[in-house]
Amino acid sequence: MSLFNWVSLVLFLYLLSPILSLNGSSDIPSRFLNYAKKRELFDWMVGVRRKIHENPELGYEEFETSKLIRAELDKMGVKYKHPLSVTGVVGFIGSGKPPFVALRADMDALAMQEMVEWEHKSKVSGKMHACGHDSHVAMLLGAAKILQDHREELKGTVVLIFQPAEEGGGGAKKMIDEGALENVNAIFGLHVANKLPLGEVASRAGPLLAGSGFFEAVISGKGGHAAIPQHSIDPILAASNVIVSLQHLVSREADPLDSQVVTVAKFQGGGAFNVIPDSVTIGGTFRAFLKESFMQLRQRIEEVVTGQAAVQRCKAVISFLENEKPFFPPTINDKNLHDYFRIVAGDVLGIDKVKDMQPLMGSEDFAFYQEMIPGYFFFLGMQNATHKQLQSPHSPYFEINEDVLPYGAALHASLATSYPVIMF
C-alpha cells in the first residue's frame, strides 16, 4: 500500500472514530438489536413472516403480500408509493431530505410444492417461499418499525423498497424504470444463509455473485417408429449431442481462472417408449462474473445448439427469454460501502461475526440497483448449531430459523441510520 493510501486510511479512521467505531462508541447498533429482540416486536415479525409464508405468490402476482405490507406501513404512519412494477411498494421514513439511503426486500415465492409439514405450511398448491423472501419482507418491515420509532435520530431519508419478481423476473429493473431509486445515494440488501451460523454475516467487496441468463431451444426432426429409426430424424439424439457439446464451452474454451457455468436443467421430449418424437425442448442457464465472458457464452451457446442440431439433420430455434427472464448483471459490492458495512455490522454483531466470503455463481437482481448507484449485498446466517442442518434455498424442504429476524431488522436499521452521519 502506498504512503498516500496509508495516510488516507488513518485519516478516515480518525475522523470516523468519534461517530461510530468497532469498540462500540456509538450505541445505535446495540440499542437497535436489543429493540428488535423485544418480545412484542419479535412476535410481530414472526407473525408477518408466517402470514406471507402461508400465502406465497409468484413474481408480479404478489397482490396479497403487497396489501399486507401497505397495511403494516399504514399502522406505523409510514408514507409510501404504490404500485410500482405491478405490486411493488416504496416507503419513506425521515426528513424527506438528502441523503437518501435505500433498503430492499424481495417479495416473490417459487413455483414448487412445500414438503415441510408444519402449522404454517403453504396453503397454495405448487407454490412455496423456498428462498426466504418472506423473512426478507418481515425483516424490512421490522426495520421500518425501528426506524419509525427512532425517526428523530435520522439525519436524512430512508427508502424502503419492497420489490416483486426477483426469481428470474427482473423486478429490480422494472422498479428502477418506475423511479424507485429517485434521489437515492446508496442501497443495501440481504439474503438469509442456511449454512452460516445465526448472528453472523458474510460478504465481500467487488464481485459477489455472477451475472446470469437463461436459454431455451426447440430441436425439431422427424418423428417415427423407434423400430425403424432410418425413416426418422431423431431430435433426442441431436439434443443429447447438443448437451454434451455445451459442457465443453467451459471446460475447453473458458479461462480456468475466469469462473463460468453452463447448465442444461430442462429436457422435454417424447411420451412413449417406442416413438421417436418430432421435437425436443431443452433449456438451462449460463453464468459468468465478467460481462465479456457472459456475452461470449451467449454467442457460443447459440452456435453450438444450431450447429450440433444441423449435424444430426435437425433444425433448432433458440431463445434467450429476455422478456420473461432478463439477463442479470453480476452483483458487485461497492468498496467504500464494504468498509462501512464492516464497521456497522461489527458494532451490531461483534467484529468476529463479520466474515469475508468467496464469490458464488448464484445471481441476484439486486445487481440492477448496483449498476445505477453504489450498492451492497450481504448474507445473514440463520443456522443454529444445536438444531438440524437447514436445507438450501430452492429446496422443497427449505426452512427459516425465525431467530434470524431481529438481526436482519437491526442491521437494516443501523445501516440506514448511520449512513448519513458516516458517509456524508
C-alpha positions, 0 to 999 in steps of 0.5 A, a space after each residue: 500500500 502506498 504512503 498516500 493510501 496509508 495516510 488516507 486510511 488513518 485519516 478516515 479512521 480518525 475522523 470516523 472514530 468519534 461517530 461510530 467505531 468497532 469498540 462500540 462508541 456509538 450505541 445505535 447498533 446495540 440499542 437497535 438489536 436489543 429493540 428488535 429482540 423485544 418480545 412484542 416486536 419479535 412476535 410481530 415479525 414472526 407473525 408477518 413472516 408466517 402470514 406471507 409464508 402461508 400465502 406465497 405468490 409468484 413474481 408480479 402476482 404478489 397482490 396479497 403480500 403487497 396489501 399486507 405490507 401497505 397495511 403494516 406501513 399504514 399502522 406505523 404512519 409510514 408514507 409510501 408509493 404504490 404500485 410500482 412494477 405491478 405490486 411493488 411498494 416504496 416507503 419513506 421514513 425521515 426528513 424527506 431530505 438528502 441523503 437518501 439511503 435505500 433498503 430492499 426486500 424481495 417479495 416473490 415465492 417459487 413455483 414448487 410444492 412445500 414438503 415441510 409439514 408444519 402449522 404454517 405450511 403453504 396453503 397454495 398448491 405448487 407454490 412455496 417461499 423456498 428462498 426466504 423472501 418472506 423473512 426478507 419482507 418481515 425483516 424490512 418491515 421490522 426495520 421500518 418499525 425501528 426506524 419509525 420509532 427512532 425517526 428523530 435520530 435520522 439525519 436524512 431519508 430512508 427508502 424502503 423498497 419492497 420489490 416483486 419478481 426477483 426469481 428470474 423476473 427482473 423486478 429490480 429493473 422494472 422498479 428502477 424504470 418506475 423511479 424507485 431509486 429517485 434521489 437515492 445515494 446508496 442501497 443495501 440488501 440481504 439474503 438469509 444463509 442456511 449454512 452460516 451460523 445465526 448472528 453472523 454475516 458474510 460478504 465481500 467487496 467487488 464481485 459477489 455473485 455472477 451475472 446470469 441468463 437463461 436459454 431455451 431451444 426447440 430441436 425439431 426432426 422427424 418423428 417415427 417408429 423407434 423400430 425403424 429409426 432410418 425413416 426418422 430424424 431423431 431430435 433426442 439424439 441431436 439434443 443429447 449431442 447438443 448437451 454434451 457439446 455445451 459442457 465443453 464451452 467451459 471446460 475447453 474454451 473458458 479461462 480456468 481462472 475466469 469462473 463460468 457455468 453452463 447448465 442444461 436443467 430442462 429436457 422435454 421430449 417424447 411420451 412413449 417408449 417406442 416413438 421417436 418424437 418430432 421435437 425436443 425442448 431443452 433449456 438451462 442457464 449460463 453464468 459468468 462474473 465478467 460481462 465479456 465472458 457472459 456475452 461470449 457464452 451467449 454467442 457460443 451457446 447459440 452456435 453450438 445448439 444450431 450447429 450440433 442440431 444441423 449435424 444430426 439433420 435437425 433444425 433448432 430455434 433458440 431463445 434467450 427469454 429476455 422478456 420473461 427472464 432478463 439477463 442479470 448483471 453480476 452483483 458487485 459490492 461497492 468498496 467504500 460501502 464494504 468498509 462501512 458495512 464492516 464497521 456497522 455490522 461489527 458494532 451490531 454483531 461483534 467484529 468476529 461475526 463479520 466474515 469475508 466470503 468467496 464469490 458464488 455463481 448464484 445471481 441476484 437482481 439486486 445487481 440492477 440497483 448496483 449498476 445505477 448507484 453504489 450498492 451492497 449485498 450481504 448474507 445473514 446466517 440463520 443456522 443454529 448449531 444445536 438444531 438440524 442442518 437447514 436445507 438450501 434455498 430452492 429446496 422443497 424442504 427449505 426452512 427459516 430459523 425465525 431467530 434470524 429476524 431481529 438481526 436482519 431488522 437491526 442491521 437494516 436499521 443501523 445501516 440506514 441510520 448511520 449512513 448519513 452521519 458516516 458517509 456524508 
